[in-house]
Amino acid sequence: MTREQERFIKEFVAHLFEGDAAIFAGAGLSAGAGYVNWSGLLADIADDLGLHIDRETDLISLAQFHSNARGRSKLNHKILEEFTAEAEETENHRILARLPVATIWTTNYDTLLEDAFKKSGKRPDVKYTVPQLANSLPKRDVTIYKMHGDVNHPNEAIITKDDYENYHRRFQPYVTALSSDLITKTFLFIGFSFTDPNLDYILSRVRMNFEKNFKNHFCFIRRIKLGDKGSEKQADFDYNTRRQQLMLNDLNRFNIQAVMIDDYADITSILAEVERQYKRRTILLSGSAEEYGSYSREEATGFIHKLSGELIKANYTIVNGFGWGVGSAVINGALEVIHKQPGKFSESQLIMRPFPQFETGQQKLPELWHDYRMRMTSYAGVALFIFGNKLEAGQVVAAGGVRKEFDIARQQGLVLLPVGATGYMARELWAAITADYDAYFGAAPAELRPLWEQLGDESQPLMSHITTIKQILTLLNSAR
């Protein structure tokens, strides 16, 4: 990745943690799923008027010409025809749905975004009419503002020149809401060409009222290449490149920084890295303990308590299933730090998911536990394993549940860090990774190997492993 892309990733991940990241999705986001862009949507409309879509630059006027000559019905039918066709959301949609983004604005008519959020187990509140703004869906995870309408109501879609000219009268609450979000949130524009007059008007009003005193935003822009449509000749390529640079300079007036890409597939790679880096700040702390081996209960629980607090201080989020002999120390250690500095740390950094203890419905407990582990693991990018034993038939044995969490975490691509020095299942997992180290950490920096060995060193004081864990996390988070 370029330095510019890496800088964007770092900044946008920070905004995700701050809770002020938002998305603005244009037609390019849906194009990857097979839906048409504006030119594709209006190609038949132009042909019906005896015009050629490739020679038209003002597509809003083109839609108006057809409405003047033929009425609105064919435009409505075209929207239904193009955007109700079966289409699968893209990986970009799926990544966005997994990120903690609570606000999305889009000019798209299709339902791919809301479908992706639903499949991700989230509840989208979709708004495309003015009255909907006054009512919020309870327990919503994301609000999706479809400012140009919805495919299921094509007669209300914003598409003709009349629609655009009347937008600020009919949809003034949307103008106000978007203006407010542009001031208070950091947007990432995806698949957007910045030719929409409604957004141009809103950005201009925000700039006039606040000058430069509003949030920075980002957008993905593909570099023009020699051989692109309209840039087949060197002279045309030079002209279009110069024009693109002028457009990028103009976006700076609105605090919009361009993240340049060579191919649209680069967007998926960048979003995947955003997700990876965001998740690396959330740690699944897996473990259970009926006993603590050579360590006293006080020593072991003190270690867990201190480890949890240090992770919170380092601005990590902890996910824990409240394992026996471990969960209470995790809670106490994390909350001690959070409550001492509530202005710096938050209880949202501690995600506790106690396991159901017995069946009360039709789903069998093992199935319920598996689904529970899958969901719990999906929050994290790193999994720490400590101790891992339980009492079974009067005997202390290695905890199979910790092993299952390891397998799920591996399946989901988490970084796996068993603290082998704590023994039991954690020791078994550490030994298994050590035996096949390159399969797990072959691409990691060479500096990781000695730190990894320290995780299994039982001769070291238990508390010393906290420093080793923090060093490993810092090393992994600084490496790509």
Secondary structure, DSSP 4 states (H G I P E B T S, - for coil): --HHHHHHHHHHHHHHHHT-EEEEE-HHHHHTTT---HHHHHHHHHHHTT--GGG-S-HHHHHHHHHHHH-SHHHHHHHHHHHSS--PPPHHHHHHHHS---EEEE---SSHHHHHHHHTT--EEEE-STGGGG---TT-SEEEEETT--TT-GGG---SHHHHHHHHHHTHHHHHHHHHHHHHSEEEEES--S--HHHHHHHHHHHHHHTT-S--EEEEEEPP-TTSTT--SHHHHHHHHHHHHHHHHHHGGGTEEEEEESSTHHHHHHHHHHHHHHHTTEEEEEEE-S--TTS-HHHHHHHHHHHHHHHHHTT-EEEE---TTTHHHHHHHHHHHHHH-TTT--GGGEEE-PPP-S--SSS-HHHHHHHHHHHHHHT-SEEEEEE-EEEETTEEEE-HHHHHHHHHHHHTT-EEEE-GGG-HHHHHHHHHHHHTHHHHHTTS-TTHHHHHHHHT-TTS-TTHHHHHHHHHHHHHHH--
